[in-house]
Amino acid sequence: MDFEVYCDESRPEIVFSRNGKDRFLLIGSLWMPARLRGEFKRDMHRIRDQWTTWGEIKWSKVSQSRLGFYQDLIDQFLAYGEEVRFRCIVVDGDQLDMDWHDGDAELGFYKFYYQLLHHWILDFNRYSIYCDTKTNRDPSRLRVLKDCLNNSNLSSEIGSIQALPSPQVAPMQLTDLLLGIVGARFNQSVKEGGCKDSLIKHLETRLGVDVIGPTSKGETKFNVFRIRLAGGW
């Protein structure tokens, strides 16, 4: 079966400069069967049309006037059930030690990308993976990531990993929104009672959780993997 995976990041500067205002780095991914791509995009277009909202979908653009629009996007994501899934990795910046990666921050960053993707690649499938375009990266990293994933998943195939500009890729924009919600909870960066807080609580209510946080390994719809770099249980 063919799958597509759309990835985005939040606070990558924690790895590259360690000067980010928030503590946690997050990398997120939206997974769907390739056959659903057209239907998924049509549904997002329909919601845009209903709300006459055509700009880029981003967590940073959530506002009171667009709260209903963003709630409908979340509801549509949930309506797909297990067919469309979200998974993210959460990295504690306070635990980072780039000496683990010979001082190569970008190498460390892509090791986290590997951990995000590897555990959801299943046997006998083919995957196309799309990452947000970043101008400050070594372009060979994506090729190396592809090779590593193929070498560790011998009965599946990573057909391609390529960078695309997120303003042109609707599923990647939804990844940004969902990742922003998780990041806001971990970094405690949203004020109680605001529109972003309302959107977070809307998703939490629909997921049936009190507060978004780390999930079990077996959670398949909305999986939050907090990697423990300091070890322990």
C-alpha positions in Angstrom: 0.0 0.0 0.0 1.2 3.5 -0.8 1.4 6.1 2.0 2.3 9.8 2.2 3.8 11.5 5.2 3.9 15.3 5.6 6.3 16.7 8.1 6.9 20.0 9.8 9.0 21.3 12.8 8.6 23.6 15.8 11.5 25.3 17.5 14.4 23.7 15.5 16.6 26.6 16.8 16.8 24.7 20.1 19.1 22.2 18.3 21.0 24.7 16.1 21.6 27.6 18.4 20.2 26.7 21.8 18.8 30.2 22.0 15.1 29.4 21.5 12.7 31.0 24.0 10.9 27.6 24.5 12.3 24.5 26.0 11.0 21.8 23.6 11.8 21.0 20.0 9.0 19.2 18.1 8.9 17.4 14.8 5.5 16.4 13.5 4.1 14.2 10.8 0.7 13.6 9.2 0.3 10.1 7.7 -2.4 9.1 5.1 -2.9 6.5 2.3 -1.9 8.1 -1.0 -5.3 7.4 -2.4 -6.8 9.8 0.1 -4.7 12.8 -1.0 -7.3 14.2 -3.4 -10.2 13.8 -1.0 -8.2 15.3 1.8 -7.3 18.4 -0.2 -11.0 18.8 -1.4 -12.2 18.7 2.2 -9.7 21.4 3.2 -10.7 23.4 0.2 -14.4 23.1 1.2 -13.7 24.3 4.7 -11.7 27.2 3.4 -14.6 28.1 1.1 -17.2 27.9 3.9 -15.1 30.3 6.0 -13.8 32.4 3.0 -10.3 31.8 4.5 -7.6 31.3 1.9 -4.3 32.2 3.6 -1.7 29.7 4.8 -2.9 27.5 7.7 -0.5 28.0 10.6 -0.6 27.8 14.3 0.8 31.3 14.5 -2.2 32.6 12.6 -4.9 31.3 14.9 -7.1 34.2 15.9 -10.5 34.8 17.5 -12.1 35.7 14.1 -10.8 32.4 12.6 -11.4 30.1 15.6 -14.3 28.3 14.0 -12.3 27.7 10.8 -9.5 26.1 12.8 -11.9 24.0 14.8 -13.5 22.7 11.6 -10.1 21.7 10.3 -9.4 19.7 13.5 -12.9 18.1 13.3 -12.2 17.1 9.7 -8.9 15.5 10.7 -10.6 13.6 13.4 -13.4 12.5 11.1 -11.0 10.5 9.0 -10.5 8.2 12.0 -7.5 5.8 11.6 -7.1 6.6 7.9 -5.3 9.9 8.7 -2.9 9.9 11.7 -0.6 12.3 13.5 2.6 11.6 15.2 5.2 13.9 16.7 8.4 13.6 18.6 9.1 16.0 21.5 12.7 16.7 22.5 13.7 18.4 25.7 16.3 21.1 24.9 17.6 20.9 28.5 18.7 17.3 27.8 20.5 18.0 24.5 24.2 17.4 24.3 25.4 17.9 20.8 28.7 16.2 21.6 26.7 13.0 21.1 26.8 13.9 17.4 30.4 15.1 17.1 29.2 18.7 17.4 27.1 18.3 14.2 23.8 19.9 15.2 22.1 19.1 11.9 23.1 15.4 12.2 21.5 15.3 15.6 18.4 17.0 14.2 18.0 14.3 11.5 18.5 11.5 14.1 15.3 12.8 15.8 13.6 12.8 12.4 14.6 9.2 12.0 13.1 8.3 15.4 9.9 10.1 14.5 9.5 8.1 11.2 11.1 4.7 11.7 8.6 3.3 14.3 5.6 3.9 12.1 6.9 2.4 8.9 5.2 -1.0 8.5 6.1 -4.0 6.4 5.2 -4.3 2.7 4.3 -0.6 2.2 5.7 2.2 0.1 6.2 5.7 1.6 6.6 9.1 0.1 7.8 11.6 2.7 7.6 15.4 2.4 9.4 17.8 4.6 9.1 21.6 4.8 11.8 23.4 2.8 14.6 24.9 4.9 17.3 26.9 3.1 20.0 26.5 5.8 20.4 22.7 5.6 22.7 20.4 3.8 20.6 19.0 1.0 22.3 15.6 1.3 20.7 15.0 4.7 17.4 14.0 3.2 19.1 11.4 1.0 21.0 10.0 4.0 17.7 9.9 6.0 16.0 8.0 3.2 18.9 5.5 3.0 18.9 4.9 6.7 15.1 4.3 6.8 15.3 1.9 3.9 18.2 0.0 5.5 16.3 -0.4 8.7 13.0 -1.3 7.1 13.9 -4.0 4.6 10.4 -5.2 3.8 9.0 -1.7 3.1 10.2 1.0 0.7 10.9 4.7 1.2 10.3 5.8 -2.4 11.2 9.4 -1.8 12.0 12.1 0.8 11.8 15.6 -0.6 11.5 19.1 0.6 8.5 21.2 -0.4 7.4 24.7 0.5 4.7 24.4 3.1 2.6 27.3 1.8 1.9 25.1 -1.3 1.1 21.9 0.6 -2.2 21.8 2.5 -1.5 18.6 4.6 1.8 20.1 5.7 0.0 23.2 6.9 -2.3 21.0 9.0 0.7 19.3 10.5 2.0 22.8 11.5 -1.4 23.5 13.3 -1.5 20.2 15.2 2.2 20.5 16.1 1.7 24.0 17.3 -1.0 22.7 19.7 1.3 20.1 21.2 4.2 22.5 21.4 2.0 25.1 23.2 1.1 22.5 25.8 4.6 21.3 26.4 6.1 24.8 26.4 3.2 26.3 28.4 3.2 29.2 26.0 -0.6 30.0 25.7 -2.5 32.1 28.1 -5.7 30.7 29.7 -8.9 31.9 28.1 -7.4 33.1 24.7 -8.4 31.8 21.3 -5.5 29.4 21.1 -6.3 28.0 24.5 -9.9 27.5 23.2 -8.6 25.6 20.2 -6.3 23.4 22.3 -9.2 22.5 24.6 -11.4 21.8 21.6 -8.9 19.2 20.4 -8.4 17.8 23.9 -12.2 17.4 24.3 -12.5 15.7 20.9 -9.6 13.3 21.8 -11.1 12.6 25.2 -8.0 13.6 27.2 -7.7 16.1 30.0 -4.4 17.6 28.7 -2.4 16.8 25.6 0.9 15.1 26.7 3.0 12.0 26.0 0.9 9.0 24.7 1.5 5.3 24.8 3.5 3.8 22.0 0.4 2.1 20.7 -1.6 5.3 20.3 -2.3 5.4 16.5 -4.5 8.5 15.9 -2.7 11.2 17.8 0.7 10.0 19.0 3.0 12.1 21.1 6.4 10.6 21.6 8.5 12.4 24.2 12.0 11.0 23.8 14.0 10.6 27.1 17.5 11.5 26.3 18.5 11.2 30.0 17.5 7.5 30.0 15.3 5.9 32.6 12.1 3.9 32.3 
